[in-house]
Amino acid sequence: MAKIIESELTGNTFEIDLDEDIKLECTALLMFEREGRMFLAAHPMDEFFDEDEVMIFEIMSDGEELEIADIDDEDEYDEIFEDFEELFYEYTESVDDYEIIDEEFGAE
Protein backbone atom coordinates (compact mmCIF):
# COMPACT_ATOMS: atom_id res chain seq x y z
CA MET A 1 0.00 0.00 0.00
CA ALA A 2 1.27 3.45 -0.90
CA LYS A 3 1.40 6.30 1.59
CA ILE A 4 2.16 10.02 1.46
CA ILE A 5 5.50 11.19 2.83
CA GLU A 6 5.60 14.70 4.28
CA SER A 7 8.43 16.52 2.56
CA GLU A 8 9.93 19.96 2.22
CA LEU A 9 10.17 19.17 -1.52
CA THR A 10 6.40 19.43 -1.95
CA GLY A 11 5.49 22.68 -3.65
CA ASN A 12 9.06 23.56 -4.59
CA THR A 13 10.45 23.72 -8.08
CA PHE A 14 13.46 21.80 -9.32
CA GLU A 15 15.18 21.12 -12.64
CA ILE A 16 15.59 17.80 -14.40
CA ASP A 17 18.33 17.23 -16.97
CA LEU A 18 16.56 15.61 -19.92
CA ASP A 19 19.57 15.74 -22.23
CA GLU A 20 22.99 17.33 -22.19
CA ASP A 21 21.61 20.78 -23.01
CA ILE A 22 17.94 20.42 -22.09
CA LYS A 23 16.60 21.11 -18.61
CA LEU A 24 12.97 20.87 -17.52
CA GLU A 25 11.63 22.86 -14.58
CA CYS A 26 9.05 20.98 -12.49
CA THR A 27 6.96 21.55 -9.38
CA ALA A 28 6.96 18.78 -6.79
CA LEU A 29 3.35 17.74 -6.19
CA LEU A 30 3.57 14.76 -3.87
CA MET A 31 6.21 12.49 -2.40
CA PHE A 32 5.06 8.98 -1.56
CA GLU A 33 6.31 5.57 -0.50
CA ARG A 34 5.33 2.33 -2.19
CA GLU A 35 6.71 -1.12 -1.32
CA GLY A 36 9.72 0.37 0.48
CA ARG A 37 10.65 2.70 -2.39
CA MET A 38 10.17 6.48 -2.55
CA PHE A 39 8.60 8.32 -5.47
CA LEU A 40 8.00 11.92 -6.46
CA ALA A 41 5.09 13.14 -8.56
CA ALA A 42 5.96 16.33 -10.41
CA HIS A 43 4.23 18.80 -12.69
CA PRO A 44 6.41 19.96 -15.64
CA MET A 45 6.43 23.76 -15.96
CA ASP A 46 6.88 23.96 -19.70
CA GLU A 47 4.54 25.13 -22.45
CA PHE A 48 4.98 21.85 -24.34
CA PHE A 49 3.24 19.88 -21.56
CA ASP A 50 -0.47 19.90 -20.74
CA GLU A 51 -1.36 21.90 -17.65
CA ASP A 52 -2.53 18.73 -15.89
CA GLU A 53 0.53 16.65 -16.91
CA VAL A 54 2.16 14.67 -14.10
CA MET A 55 5.45 12.79 -14.19
CA ILE A 56 6.52 10.18 -11.63
CA PHE A 57 10.15 9.62 -10.65
CA GLU A 58 11.83 7.28 -8.20
CA ILE A 59 13.83 9.01 -5.50
CA MET A 60 17.22 7.47 -4.81
CA SER A 61 19.53 8.42 -1.95
CA ASP A 62 23.23 7.82 -1.49
CA GLY A 63 22.95 8.90 2.14
CA GLU A 64 23.94 12.49 1.42
CA GLU A 65 22.02 13.63 -1.65
CA LEU A 66 18.69 12.78 -3.22
CA GLU A 67 18.59 11.91 -6.89
CA ILE A 68 15.60 11.23 -9.08
CA ALA A 69 15.49 8.46 -11.63
CA ASP A 70 13.12 7.50 -14.42
CA ILE A 71 10.94 4.43 -14.06
CA ASP A 72 11.75 2.50 -17.21
CA ASP A 73 9.30 -0.39 -16.92
CA GLU A 74 6.00 0.80 -18.42
CA ASP A 75 3.81 -1.65 -16.47
CA GLU A 76 5.50 -0.72 -13.20
CA TYR A 77 5.11 2.99 -14.03
CA ASP A 78 1.38 2.49 -14.67
CA GLU A 79 0.94 0.74 -11.30
CA ILE A 80 2.86 3.47 -9.48
CA PHE A 81 0.85 6.14 -11.29
CA GLU A 82 -2.41 4.50 -10.18
CA ASP A 83 -1.20 4.63 -6.57
CA PHE A 84 -0.30 8.30 -7.04
CA GLU A 85 -3.77 9.08 -8.40
CA GLU A 86 -5.44 7.45 -5.39
CA LEU A 87 -3.18 9.28 -2.95
CA PHE A 88 -3.51 12.60 -4.75
CA TYR A 89 -7.28 12.29 -4.84
CA GLU A 90 -7.33 11.55 -1.10
CA TYR A 91 -4.88 14.40 -0.46
CA THR A 92 -6.97 16.96 -2.34
CA GLU A 93 -10.34 15.35 -1.43
CA SER A 94 -11.68 16.07 -4.90
CA VAL A 95 -10.45 16.48 -8.45
CA ASP A 96 -11.55 20.16 -8.46
CA ASP A 97 -9.04 20.93 -5.68
CA TYR A 98 -6.22 20.20 -8.16
CA GLU A 99 -6.52 23.76 -9.53
CA ILE A 100 -6.21 25.18 -6.01
CA ILE A 101 -3.13 23.07 -5.30
CA ASP A 102 -1.62 24.12 -8.64
CA GLU A 103 -2.04 27.77 -7.62
CA GLU A 104 -0.49 27.11 -4.21
CA PHE A 105 2.53 25.52 -5.86
CA GLY A 106 2.93 28.37 -8.30
CA ALA A 107 2.03 26.36 -11.41
CA GLU A 108 0.58 28.32 -14.27
PyMOL commands that set and color helices and strands:
alter all, ss='L'
color gray80, all
select helices_A, chain A and resi 74-92+97-104
alter helices_A, ss='H'
color red, helices_A
select strands_A, chain A and resi 3-4+13-17+23-34+37-44+55-61+66-69
alter strands_A, ss='S'
color yellow, strands_A
deselect
rebuild
show_as cartoon
